[in-house]
């Protein structure tokens, strides 16, 4: 019997005009990755959290406790165990 591994929590920090944010959302949907989206233009605290972790632009992706600045597909795949 195969046990399915629980997916790490994924939070995607975005802004409305960000092309890479849209690509990240589409990538997660394509790979059936559940994620919570936070618009940093509406949440200053979230924007400050991103800056505190060295991320100056969006998208910023928090996978478990790991921060990913930008849409770094290789790093995302590694953290989520996605085989390409």
PDB file of N, CA, C and O in Angstrom:
ATOM      1  N   UNK A   1       0.843  -1.186   0.000  1.00  0.00           N
ATOM      2  CA  UNK A   1       0.000   0.000   0.000  1.00  0.00           C
ATOM      3  C   UNK A   1       0.889   1.250   0.000  1.00  0.00           C
ATOM      4  O   UNK A   1       1.760   1.410   0.855  1.00  0.00           O
ATOM      5  N   UNK A   2       0.654   2.109  -0.955  1.00  0.00           N
ATOM      6  CA  UNK A   2       1.484   3.323  -1.081  1.00  0.00           C
ATOM      7  C   UNK A   2       0.896   4.445  -0.230  1.00  0.00           C
ATOM      8  O   UNK A   2      -0.287   4.768  -0.341  1.00  0.00           O
ATOM      9  N   UNK A   3       1.731   5.033   0.616  1.00  0.00           N
ATOM     10  CA  UNK A   3       1.263   6.169   1.412  1.00  0.00           C
ATOM     11  C   UNK A   3       1.699   7.449   0.724  1.00  0.00           C
ATOM     12  O   UNK A   3       2.850   7.602   0.316  1.00  0.00           O
ATOM     13  N   UNK A   4       0.758   8.350   0.608  1.00  0.00           N
ATOM     14  CA  UNK A   4       1.044   9.620  -0.050  1.00  0.00           C
ATOM     15  C   UNK A   4       1.703  10.569   0.939  1.00  0.00           C
ATOM     16  O   UNK A   4       1.214  10.769   2.051  1.00  0.00           O
ATOM     17  N   UNK A   5       2.832  11.158   0.513  1.00  0.00           N
ATOM     18  CA  UNK A   5       3.531  12.112   1.370  1.00  0.00           C
ATOM     19  C   UNK A   5       2.730  13.405   1.467  1.00  0.00           C
ATOM     20  O   UNK A   5       2.185  13.894   0.478  1.00  0.00           O
ATOM     21  N   UNK A   6       2.674  13.940   2.670  1.00  0.00           N
ATOM     22  CA  UNK A   6       1.960  15.205   2.869  1.00  0.00           C
ATOM     23  C   UNK A   6       2.763  16.335   2.213  1.00  0.00           C
ATOM     24  O   UNK A   6       3.979  16.436   2.377  1.00  0.00           O
ATOM     25  N   UNK A   7       2.057  17.164   1.479  1.00  0.00           N
ATOM     26  CA  UNK A   7       2.710  18.292   0.814  1.00  0.00           C
ATOM     27  C   UNK A   7       3.125  19.342   1.843  1.00  0.00           C
ATOM     28  O   UNK A   7       2.374  19.646   2.770  1.00  0.00           O
ATOM     29  N   UNK A   8       4.321  19.886   1.670  1.00  0.00           N
ATOM     30  CA  UNK A   8       4.752  21.001   2.520  1.00  0.00           C
ATOM     31  C   UNK A   8       3.835  22.185   2.252  1.00  0.00           C
ATOM     32  O   UNK A   8       3.269  22.313   1.166  1.00  0.00           O
ATOM     33  N   UNK A   9       3.693  23.053   3.260  1.00  0.00           N
ATOM     34  CA  UNK A   9       2.868  24.243   3.042  1.00  0.00           C
ATOM     35  C   UNK A   9       3.571  25.167   2.057  1.00  0.00           C
ATOM     36  O   UNK A   9       4.793  25.314   2.082  1.00  0.00           O
ATOM     37  N   UNK A  10       2.776  25.786   1.189  1.00  0.00           N
ATOM     38  CA  UNK A  10       3.314  26.684   0.172  1.00  0.00           C
ATOM     39  C   UNK A  10       2.547  28.005   0.251  1.00  0.00           C
ATOM     40  O   UNK A  10       1.322  28.037   0.136  1.00  0.00           O
ATOM     41  N   UNK A  11       3.295  29.095   0.450  1.00  0.00           N
ATOM     42  CA  UNK A  11       2.699  30.437   0.436  1.00  0.00           C
ATOM     43  C   UNK A  11       3.378  31.208  -0.682  1.00  0.00           C
ATOM     44  O   UNK A  11       4.605  31.277  -0.752  1.00  0.00           O
ATOM     45  N   UNK A  12       2.563  31.785  -1.554  1.00  0.00           N
ATOM     46  CA  UNK A  12       3.061  32.527  -2.702  1.00  0.00           C
ATOM     47  C   UNK A  12       2.741  34.006  -2.505  1.00  0.00           C
ATOM     48  O   UNK A  12       1.576  34.400  -2.469  1.00  0.00           O
ATOM     49  N   UNK A  13       3.783  34.815  -2.380  1.00  0.00           N
ATOM     50  CA  UNK A  13       3.628  36.265  -2.218  1.00  0.00           C
ATOM     51  C   UNK A  13       3.678  36.882  -3.617  1.00  0.00           C
ATOM     52  O   UNK A  13       4.637  36.679  -4.361  1.00  0.00           O
ATOM     53  N   UNK A  14       2.636  37.636  -3.962  1.00  0.00           N
ATOM     54  CA  UNK A  14       2.500  38.157  -5.325  1.00  0.00           C
ATOM     55  C   UNK A  14       2.132  39.632  -5.338  1.00  0.00           C
ATOM     56  O   UNK A  14       1.869  40.237  -4.298  1.00  0.00           O
ATOM     57  N   UNK A  15       2.120  40.199  -6.547  1.00  0.00           N
ATOM     58  CA  UNK A  15       1.508  41.503  -6.791  1.00  0.00           C
ATOM     59  C   UNK A  15       0.715  41.365  -8.091  1.00  0.00           C
ATOM     60  O   UNK A  15       1.046  40.526  -8.929  1.00  0.00           O
ATOM     61  N   UNK A  16      -0.323  42.177  -8.265  1.00  0.00           N
ATOM     62  CA  UNK A  16      -1.226  42.009  -9.406  1.00  0.00           C
ATOM     63  C   UNK A  16      -0.567  42.094 -10.797  1.00  0.00           C
ATOM     64  O   UNK A  16      -0.996  41.397 -11.717  1.00  0.00           O
ATOM     65  N   UNK A  17       0.450  42.924 -10.961  1.00  0.00           N
ATOM     66  CA  UNK A  17       1.022  43.126 -12.296  1.00  0.00           C
ATOM     67  C   UNK A  17       2.229  42.232 -12.592  1.00  0.00           C
ATOM     68  O   UNK A  17       2.903  42.424 -13.604  1.00  0.00           O
ATOM     69  N   UNK A  18       2.507  41.266 -11.727  1.00  0.00           N
ATOM     70  CA  UNK A  18       3.721  40.456 -11.830  1.00  0.00           C
ATOM     71  C   UNK A  18       3.530  39.249 -12.763  1.00  0.00           C
ATOM     72  O   UNK A  18       2.746  38.346 -12.475  1.00  0.00           O
ATOM     73  N   UNK A  19       4.267  39.255 -13.888  1.00  0.00           N
ATOM     74  CA  UNK A  19       4.190  38.161 -14.864  1.00  0.00           C
ATOM     75  C   UNK A  19       4.726  36.861 -14.268  1.00  0.00           C
ATOM     76  O   UNK A  19       4.142  35.798 -14.479  1.00  0.00           O
ATOM     77  N   UNK A  20       5.838  36.937 -13.520  1.00  0.00           N
ATOM     78  CA  UNK A  20       6.437  35.735 -12.937  1.00  0.00           C
ATOM     79  C   UNK A  20       5.541  35.130 -11.858  1.00  0.00           C
ATOM     80  O   UNK A  20       5.571  33.921 -11.629  1.00  0.00           O
ATOM     81  N   UNK A  21       4.744  35.971 -11.196  1.00  0.00           N
ATOM     82  CA  UNK A  21       3.787  35.465 -10.200  1.00  0.00           C
ATOM     83  C   UNK A  21       2.742  34.596 -10.897  1.00  0.00           C
ATOM     84  O   UNK A  21       2.378  33.531 -10.398  1.00  0.00           O
ATOM     85  N   UNK A  22       2.265  35.055 -12.048  1.00  0.00           N
ATOM     86  CA  UNK A  22       1.290  34.294 -12.834  1.00  0.00           C
ATOM     87  C   UNK A  22       1.890  32.971 -13.281  1.00  0.00           C
ATOM     88  O   UNK A  22       1.222  31.938 -13.239  1.00  0.00           O
ATOM     89  N   UNK A  23       3.148  32.999 -13.708  1.00  0.00           N
ATOM     90  CA  UNK A  23       3.821  31.756 -14.119  1.00  0.00           C
ATOM     91  C   UNK A  23       3.930  30.786 -12.950  1.00  0.00           C
ATOM     92  O   UNK A  23       3.718  29.585 -13.111  1.00  0.00           O
ATOM     93  N   UNK A  24       4.262  31.313 -11.768  1.00  0.00           N
ATOM     94  CA  UNK A  24       4.374  30.460 -10.576  1.00  0.00           C
ATOM     95  C   UNK A  24       3.020  29.825 -10.251  1.00  0.00           C
ATOM     96  O   UNK A  24       2.946  28.628  -9.974  1.00  0.00           O
ATOM     97  N   UNK A  25       1.948  30.628 -10.283  1.00  0.00           N
ATOM     98  CA  UNK A  25       0.603  30.100  -9.997  1.00  0.00           C
ATOM     99  C   UNK A  25       0.236  29.007 -10.996  1.00  0.00           C
ATOM    100  O   UNK A  25      -0.265  27.951 -10.608  1.00  0.00           O
ATOM    101  N   UNK A  26       0.483  29.259 -12.282  1.00  0.00           N
ATOM    102  CA  UNK A  26       0.176  28.272 -13.313  1.00  0.00           C
ATOM    103  C   UNK A  26       0.980  26.994 -13.113  1.00  0.00           C
ATOM    104  O   UNK A  26       0.461  25.894 -13.301  1.00  0.00           O
ATOM    105  N   UNK A  27       2.253  27.138 -12.730  1.00  0.00           N
ATOM    106  CA  UNK A  27       3.126  25.987 -12.500  1.00  0.00           C
ATOM    107  C   UNK A  27       2.598  25.142 -11.335  1.00  0.00           C
ATOM    108  O   UNK A  27       2.542  23.916 -11.428  1.00  0.00           O
ATOM    109  N   UNK A  28       2.215  25.803 -10.246  1.00  0.00           N
ATOM    110  CA  UNK A  28       1.677  25.081  -9.097  1.00  0.00           C
ATOM    111  C   UNK A  28       0.383  24.355  -9.472  1.00  0.00           C
ATOM    112  O   UNK A  28       0.186  23.198  -9.103  1.00  0.00           O
ATOM    113  N   UNK A  29      -0.493  25.039 -10.203  1.00  0.00           N
ATOM    114  CA  UNK A  29      -1.762  24.413 -10.602  1.00  0.00           C
ATOM    115  C   UNK A  29      -1.507  23.199 -11.502  1.00  0.00           C
ATOM    116  O   UNK A  29      -2.131  22.151 -11.336  1.00  0.00           O
ATOM    117  N   UNK A  30      -0.582  23.353 -12.456  1.00  0.00           N
ATOM    118  CA  UNK A  30      -0.255  22.257 -13.379  1.00  0.00           C
ATOM    119  C   UNK A  30       0.251  21.034 -12.619  1.00  0.00           C
ATOM    120  O   UNK A  30      -0.037  19.899 -12.998  1.00  0.00           O
ATOM    121  N   UNK A  31       1.007  21.270 -11.541  1.00  0.00           N
ATOM    122  CA  UNK A  31       1.581  20.178 -10.750  1.00  0.00           C
ATOM    123  C   UNK A  31       0.729  19.803  -9.530  1.00  0.00           C
ATOM    124  O   UNK A  31       1.167  19.053  -8.658  1.00  0.00           O
ATOM    125  N   UNK A  32      -0.495  20.340  -9.489  1.00  0.00           N
ATOM    126  CA  UNK A  32      -1.441  20.050  -8.401  1.00  0.00           C
ATOM    127  C   UNK A  32      -0.858  20.342  -7.015  1.00  0.00           C
ATOM    128  O   UNK A  32      -1.045  19.578  -6.068  1.00  0.00           O
ATOM    129  N   UNK A  33      -0.149  21.469  -6.928  1.00  0.00           N
ATOM    130  CA  UNK A  33       0.417  21.927  -5.658  1.00  0.00           C
ATOM    131  C   UNK A  33      -0.555  22.940  -5.046  1.00  0.00           C
ATOM    132  O   UNK A  33      -0.877  23.959  -5.658  1.00  0.00           O
ATOM    133  N   UNK A  34      -1.007  22.643  -3.847  1.00  0.00           N
ATOM    134  CA  UNK A  34      -1.895  23.591  -3.162  1.00  0.00           C
ATOM    135  C   UNK A  34      -1.047  24.734  -2.611  1.00  0.00           C
ATOM    136  O   UNK A  34       0.043  24.513  -2.083  1.00  0.00           O
ATOM    137  N   UNK A  35      -1.557  25.953  -2.740  1.00  0.00           N
ATOM    138  CA  UNK A  35      -0.812  27.098  -2.234  1.00  0.00           C
ATOM    139  C   UNK A  35      -1.768  28.184  -1.772  1.00  0.00           C
ATOM    140  O   UNK A  35      -2.912  28.274  -2.217  1.00  0.00           O
ATOM    141  N   UNK A  36      -1.254  29.010  -0.858  1.00  0.00           N
ATOM    142  CA  UNK A  36      -1.999  30.177  -0.393  1.00  0.00           C
ATOM    143  C   UNK A  36      -1.336  31.390  -1.038  1.00  0.00           C
ATOM    144  O   UNK A  36      -0.113  31.523  -1.015  1.00  0.00           O
ATOM    145  N   UNK A  37      -2.144  32.264  -1.607  1.00  0.00           N
ATOM    146  CA  UNK A  37      -1.601  33.462  -2.257  1.00  0.00           C
ATOM    147  C   UNK A  37      -1.822  34.679  -1.366  1.00  0.00           C
ATOM    148  O   UNK A  37      -2.912  34.895  -0.838  1.00  0.00           O
ATOM    149  N   UNK A  38      -0.757  35.471  -1.213  1.00  0.00           N
ATOM    150  CA  UNK A  38      -0.854  36.721  -0.457  1.00  0.00           C
ATOM    151  C   UNK A  38      -0.377  37.854  -1.354  1.00  0.00           C
ATOM    152  O   UNK A  38       0.754  37.839  -1.839  1.00  0.00           O
ATOM    153  N   UNK A  39      -1.246  38.837  -1.571  1.00  0.00           N
ATOM    154  CA  UNK A  39      -0.930  40.010  -2.391  1.00  0.00           C
ATOM    155  C   UNK A  39      -0.207  41.024  -1.500  1.00  0.00           C
ATOM    156  O   UNK A  39      -0.811  41.609  -0.601  1.00  0.00           O
ATOM    157  N   UNK A  40       1.103  41.230  -1.757  1.00  0.00           N
ATOM    158  CA  UNK A  40       1.877  42.123  -0.884  1.00  0.00           C
ATOM    159  C   UNK A  40       1.484  43.589  -1.038  1.00  0.00           C
ATOM    160  O   UNK A  40       1.837  44.408  -0.189  1.00  0.00           O
ATOM    161  N   UNK A  41       0.754  43.942  -2.111  1.00  0.00           N
ATOM    162  CA  UNK A  41       0.307  45.336  -2.250  1.00  0.00           C
ATOM    163  C   UNK A  41      -0.835  45.631  -1.273  1.00  0.00           C
ATOM    164  O   UNK A  41      -1.145  46.791  -1.003  1.00  0.00           O
ATOM    165  N   UNK A  42      -1.452  44.577  -0.750  1.00  0.00           N
ATOM    166  CA  UNK A  42      -2.552  44.748   0.207  1.00  0.00           C
ATOM    167  C   UNK A  42      -2.154  44.351   1.620  1.00  0.00           C
ATOM    168  O   UNK A  42      -2.925  44.541   2.560  1.00  0.00           O
ATOM    169  N   UNK A  43      -0.943  43.797   1.776  1.00  0.00           N
ATOM    170  CA  UNK A  43      -0.493  43.304   3.086  1.00  0.00           C
ATOM    171  C   UNK A  43       0.945  43.763   3.335  1.00  0.00           C
ATOM    172  O   UNK A  43       1.896  43.092   2.935  1.00  0.00           O
ATOM    173  N   UNK A  44       1.093  44.906   3.996  1.00  0.00           N
ATOM    174  CA  UNK A  44       2.429  45.475   4.245  1.00  0.00           C
ATOM    175  C   UNK A  44       3.300  44.573   5.118  1.00  0.00           C
ATOM    176  O   UNK A  44       4.514  44.502   4.926  1.00  0.00           O
ATOM    177  N   UNK A  45       2.679  43.888   6.075  1.00  0.00           N
ATOM    178  CA  UNK A  45       3.438  43.001   6.951  1.00  0.00           C
ATOM    179  C   UNK A  45       4.067  41.872   6.125  1.00  0.00           C
ATOM    180  O   UNK A  45       5.226  41.518   6.338  1.00  0.00           O
ATOM    181  N   UNK A  46       3.314  41.319   5.199  1.00  0.00           N
ATOM    182  CA  UNK A  46       3.831  40.249   4.332  1.00  0.00           C
ATOM    183  C   UNK A  46       4.985  40.777   3.484  1.00  0.00           C
ATOM    184  O   UNK A  46       5.986  40.086   3.291  1.00  0.00           O
ATOM    185  N   UNK A  47       4.843  42.000   2.979  1.00  0.00           N
ATOM    186  CA  UNK A  47       5.914  42.602   2.176  1.00  0.00           C
ATOM    187  C   UNK A  47       7.181  42.768   3.014  1.00  0.00           C
ATOM    188  O   UNK A  47       8.285  42.510   2.534  1.00  0.00           O
ATOM    189  N   UNK A  48       7.021  43.193   4.251  1.00  0.00           N
ATOM    190  CA  UNK A  48       8.167  43.355   5.151  1.00  0.00           C
ATOM    191  C   UNK A  48       8.827  42.009   5.454  1.00  0.00           C
ATOM    192  O   UNK A  48      10.053  41.917   5.522  1.00  0.00           O
ATOM    193  N   UNK A  49       8.010  40.963   5.637  1.00  0.00           N
ATOM    194  CA  UNK A  49       8.556  39.612   5.880  1.00  0.00           C
ATOM    195  C   UNK A  49       9.432  39.176   4.706  1.00  0.00           C
ATOM    196  O   UNK A  49      10.512  38.619   4.904  1.00  0.00           O
ATOM    197  N   UNK A  50       8.963  39.430   3.489  1.00  0.00           N
ATOM    198  CA  UNK A  50       9.730  39.067   2.291  1.00  0.00           C
ATOM    199  C   UNK A  50      11.065  39.815   2.277  1.00  0.00           C
ATOM    200  O   UNK A  50      12.114  39.223   2.021  1.00  0.00           O
ATOM    201  N   UNK A  51      11.016  41.106   2.553  1.00  0.00           N
ATOM    202  CA  UNK A  51      12.239  41.920   2.575  1.00  0.00           C
ATOM    203  C   UNK A  51      13.209  41.435   3.648  1.00  0.00           C
ATOM    204  O   UNK A  51      14.420  41.390   3.431  1.00  0.00           O
ATOM    205  N   UNK A  52      12.665  41.076   4.805  1.00  0.00           N
ATOM    206  CA  UNK A  52      13.477  40.602   5.929  1.00  0.00           C
ATOM    207  C   UNK A  52      14.270  39.343   5.553  1.00  0.00           C
ATOM    208  O   UNK A  52      15.343  39.090   6.100  1.00  0.00           O
ATOM    209  N   UNK A  53      13.730  38.561   4.617  1.00  0.00           N
ATOM    210  CA  UNK A  53      14.403  37.333   4.180  1.00  0.00           C
ATOM    211  C   UNK A  53      15.207  37.544   2.901  1.00  0.00           C
ATOM    212  O   UNK A  53      15.586  36.586   2.228  1.00  0.00           O
ATOM    213  N   UNK A  54      15.465  38.819   2.572  1.00  0.00           N
ATOM    214  CA  UNK A  54      16.357  39.133   1.464  1.00  0.00           C
ATOM    215  C   UNK A  54      15.704  39.212   0.099  1.00  0.00           C
ATOM    216  O   UNK A  54      16.398  39.341  -0.910  1.00  0.00           O
ATOM    217  N   UNK A  55      14.397  39.138   0.047  1.00  0.00           N
ATOM    218  CA  UNK A  55      13.689  39.175  -1.235  1.00  0.00           C
ATOM    219  C   UNK A  55      13.189  40.587  -1.512  1.00  0.00           C
ATOM    220  O   UNK A  55      12.402  41.136  -0.741  1.00  0.00           O
ATOM    221  N   UNK A  56      13.644  41.167  -2.609  1.00  0.00           N
ATOM    222  CA  UNK A  56      13.294  42.554  -2.942  1.00  0.00           C
ATOM    223  C   UNK A  56      12.152  42.673  -3.944  1.00  0.00           C
ATOM    224  O   UNK A  56      11.582  43.752  -4.108  1.00  0.00           O
ATOM    225  N   UNK A  57      11.816  41.582  -4.609  1.00  0.00           N
ATOM    226  CA  UNK A  57      10.727  41.617  -5.598  1.00  0.00           C
ATOM    227  C   UNK A  57       9.881  40.375  -5.467  1.00  0.00           C
ATOM    228  O   UNK A  57      10.185  39.490  -4.668  1.00  0.00           O
ATOM    229  N   UNK A  58       8.816  40.305  -6.250  1.00  0.00           N
ATOM    230  CA  UNK A  58       7.947  39.132  -6.247  1.00  0.00           C
ATOM    231  C   UNK A  58       8.151  38.357  -7.550  1.00  0.00           C
ATOM    232  O   UNK A  58       8.633  38.943  -8.519  1.00  0.00           O
ATOM    233  N   UNK A  59       7.814  37.097  -7.617  1.00  0.00           N
ATOM    234  CA  UNK A  59       7.203  36.322  -6.543  1.00  0.00           C
ATOM    235  C   UNK A  59       8.212  35.907  -5.480  1.00  0.00           C
ATOM    236  O   UNK A  59       9.407  35.765  -5.737  1.00  0.00           O
ATOM    237  N   UNK A  60       7.686  35.722  -4.293  1.00  0.00           N
ATOM    238  CA  UNK A  60       8.444  35.128  -3.196  1.00  0.00           C
ATOM    239  C   UNK A  60       7.627  33.917  -2.770  1.00  0.00           C
ATOM    240  O   UNK A  60       6.411  34.004  -2.599  1.00  0.00           O
ATOM    241  N   UNK A  61       8.307  32.787  -2.601  1.00  0.00           N
ATOM    242  CA  UNK A  61       7.606  31.557  -2.285  1.00  0.00           C
ATOM    243  C   UNK A  61       8.179  30.988  -0.990  1.00  0.00           C
ATOM    244  O   UNK A  61       9.388  30.800  -0.855  1.00  0.00           O
ATOM    245  N   UNK A  62       7.297  30.724  -0.059  1.00  0.00           N
ATOM    246  CA  UNK A  62       7.690  30.113   1.212  1.00  0.00           C
ATOM    247  C   UNK A  62       7.213  28.661   1.176  1.00  0.00           C
ATOM    248  O   UNK A  62       6.013  28.388   1.196  1.00  0.00           O
ATOM    249  N   UNK A  63       8.176  27.736   1.122  1.00  0.00           N
ATOM    250  CA  UNK A  63       7.866  26.304   1.075  1.00  0.00           C
ATOM    251  C   UNK A  63       8.348  25.710   2.389  1.00  0.00           C
ATOM    252  O   UNK A  63       9.549  25.612   2.643  1.00  0.00           O
ATOM    253  N   UNK A  64       7.389  25.316   3.220  1.00  0.00           N
ATOM    254  CA  UNK A  64       7.742  24.877   4.573  1.00  0.00           C
ATOM    255  C   UNK A  64       8.379  26.055   5.291  1.00  0.00           C
ATOM    256  O   UNK A  64       7.713  27.057   5.551  1.00  0.00           O
ATOM    257  N   UNK A  65       9.671  25.944   5.617  1.00  0.00           N
ATOM    258  CA  UNK A  65      10.372  27.064   6.267  1.00  0.00           C
ATOM    259  C   UNK A  65      11.443  27.664   5.350  1.00  0.00           C
ATOM    260  O   UNK A  65      12.254  28.479   5.788  1.00  0.00           O
ATOM    261  N   UNK A  66      11.440  27.257   4.079  1.00  0.00           N
ATOM    262  CA  UNK A  66      12.448  27.725   3.112  1.00  0.00           C
ATOM    263  C   UNK A  66      11.888  28.861   2.244  1.00  0.00           C
ATOM    264  O   UNK A  66      10.811  28.733   1.661  1.00  0.00           O
ATOM    265  N   UNK A  67      12.622  29.958   2.169  1.00  0.00           N
ATOM    266  CA  UNK A  67      12.229  31.106   1.356  1.00  0.00           C
ATOM    267  C   UNK A  67      12.888  31.009  -0.014  1.00  0.00           C
ATOM    268  O   UNK A  67      14.084  30.736  -0.117  1.00  0.00           O
ATOM    269  N   UNK A  68      12.102  31.234  -1.069  1.00  0.00           N
ATOM    270  CA  UNK A  68      12.616  31.235  -2.440  1.00  0.00           C
ATOM    271  C   UNK A  68      12.289  32.602  -3.041  1.00  0.00           C
ATOM    272  O   UNK A  68      11.122  32.971  -3.175  1.00  0.00           O
ATOM    273  N   UNK A  69      13.329  33.341  -3.397  1.00  0.00           N
ATOM    274  CA  UNK A  69      13.146  34.663  -4.005  1.00  0.00           C
ATOM    275  C   UNK A  69      13.080  34.477  -5.520  1.00  0.00           C
ATOM    276  O   UNK A  69      14.030  33.993  -6.135  1.00  0.00           O
ATOM    277  N   UNK A  70      11.957  34.863  -6.112  1.00  0.00           N
ATOM    278  CA  UNK A  70      11.789  34.711  -7.554  1.00  0.00           C
ATOM    279  C   UNK A  70      11.281  33.326  -7.899  1.00  0.00           C
ATOM    280  O   UNK A  70      11.167  32.459  -7.033  1.00  0.00           O
ATOM    281  N   UNK A  71      10.975  33.123  -9.186  1.00  0.00           N
ATOM    282  CA  UNK A  71      10.468  31.832  -9.645  1.00  0.00           C
ATOM    283  C   UNK A  71      11.654  30.962 -10.052  1.00  0.00           C
ATOM    284  O   UNK A  71      11.996  30.851 -11.230  1.00  0.00           O
ATOM    285  N   UNK A  72      12.273  30.343  -9.035  1.00  0.00           N
ATOM    286  CA  UNK A  72      13.426  29.472  -9.234  1.00  0.00           C
ATOM    287  C   UNK A  72      12.910  28.037  -9.306  1.00  0.00           C
ATOM    288  O   UNK A  72      12.820  27.340  -8.295  1.00  0.00           O
ATOM    289  N   UNK A  73      12.573  27.609 -10.526  1.00  0.00           N
ATOM    290  CA  UNK A  73      11.894  26.328 -10.710  1.00  0.00           C
ATOM    291  C   UNK A  73      12.707  25.149 -10.176  1.00  0.00           C
ATOM    292  O   UNK A  73      12.143  24.234  -9.576  1.00  0.00           O
ATOM    293  N   UNK A  74      14.021  25.160 -10.386  1.00  0.00           N
ATOM    294  CA  UNK A  74      14.849  24.046  -9.887  1.00  0.00           C
ATOM    295  C   UNK A  74      14.762  23.933  -8.365  1.00  0.00           C
ATOM    296  O   UNK A  74      14.613  22.838  -7.822  1.00  0.00           O
ATOM    297  N   UNK A  75      14.857  25.063  -7.694  1.00  0.00           N
ATOM    298  CA  UNK A  75      14.800  25.068  -6.227  1.00  0.00           C
ATOM    299  C   UNK A  75      13.403  24.648  -5.749  1.00  0.00           C
ATOM    300  O   UNK A  75      13.272  23.883  -4.794  1.00  0.00           O
ATOM    301  N   UNK A  76      12.373  25.150  -6.416  1.00  0.00           N
ATOM    302  CA  UNK A  76      10.993  24.790  -6.071  1.00  0.00           C
ATOM    303  C   UNK A  76      10.786  23.296  -6.226  1.00  0.00           C
ATOM    304  O   UNK A  76      10.240  22.641  -5.338  1.00  0.00           O
ATOM    305  N   UNK A  77      11.230  22.750  -7.374  1.00  0.00           N
ATOM    306  CA  UNK A  77      11.090  21.316  -7.635  1.00  0.00           C
ATOM    307  C   UNK A  77      11.786  20.495  -6.558  1.00  0.00           C
ATOM    308  O   UNK A  77      11.244  19.503  -6.069  1.00  0.00           O
ATOM    309  N   UNK A  78      12.993  20.919  -6.194  1.00  0.00           N
ATOM    310  CA  UNK A  78      13.766  20.190  -5.180  1.00  0.00           C
ATOM    311  C   UNK A  78      13.049  20.217  -3.825  1.00  0.00           C
ATOM    312  O   UNK A  78      12.926  19.187  -3.162  1.00  0.00           O
ATOM    313  N   UNK A  79      12.575  21.407  -3.419  1.00  0.00           N
ATOM    314  CA  UNK A  79      11.917  21.532  -2.119  1.00  0.00           C
ATOM    315  C   UNK A  79      10.600  20.765  -2.046  1.00  0.00           C
ATOM    316  O   UNK A  79      10.224  20.272  -0.983  1.00  0.00           O
ATOM    317  N   UNK A  80       9.893  20.664  -3.187  1.00  0.00           N
ATOM    318  CA  UNK A  80       8.600  19.984  -3.208  1.00  0.00           C
ATOM    319  C   UNK A  80       8.691  18.530  -3.674  1.00  0.00           C
ATOM    320  O   UNK A  80       7.696  17.806  -3.651  1.00  0.00           O
ATOM    321  N   UNK A  81       9.884  18.106  -4.096  1.00  0.00           N
ATOM    322  CA  UNK A  81      10.053  16.736  -4.554  1.00  0.00           C
ATOM    323  C   UNK A  81       9.396  16.468  -5.890  1.00  0.00           C
ATOM    324  O   UNK A  81       8.923  15.360  -6.140  1.00  0.00           O
ATOM    325  N   UNK A  82       9.362  17.488  -6.766  1.00  0.00           N
ATOM    326  CA  UNK A  82       8.774  17.340  -8.102  1.00  0.00           C
ATOM    327  C   UNK A  82       9.852  16.807  -9.036  1.00  0.00           C
ATOM    328  O   UNK A  82      10.937  17.380  -9.138  1.00  0.00           O
ATOM    329  N   UNK A  83       9.552  15.725  -9.703  1.00  0.00           N
ATOM    330  CA  UNK A  83      10.498  15.134 -10.658  1.00  0.00           C
ATOM    331  C   UNK A  83      10.235  15.698 -12.039  1.00  0.00           C
ATOM    332  O   UNK A  83       9.104  15.664 -12.524  1.00  0.00           O
ATOM    333  N   UNK A  84      11.272  16.215 -12.673  1.00  0.00           N
ATOM    334  CA  UNK A  84      11.129  16.762 -14.034  1.00  0.00           C
ATOM    335  C   UNK A  84      11.871  15.933 -15.035  1.00  0.00           C
ATOM    336  O   UNK A  84      11.859  16.246 -16.226  1.00  0.00           O
TER     337      UNK A  84
END
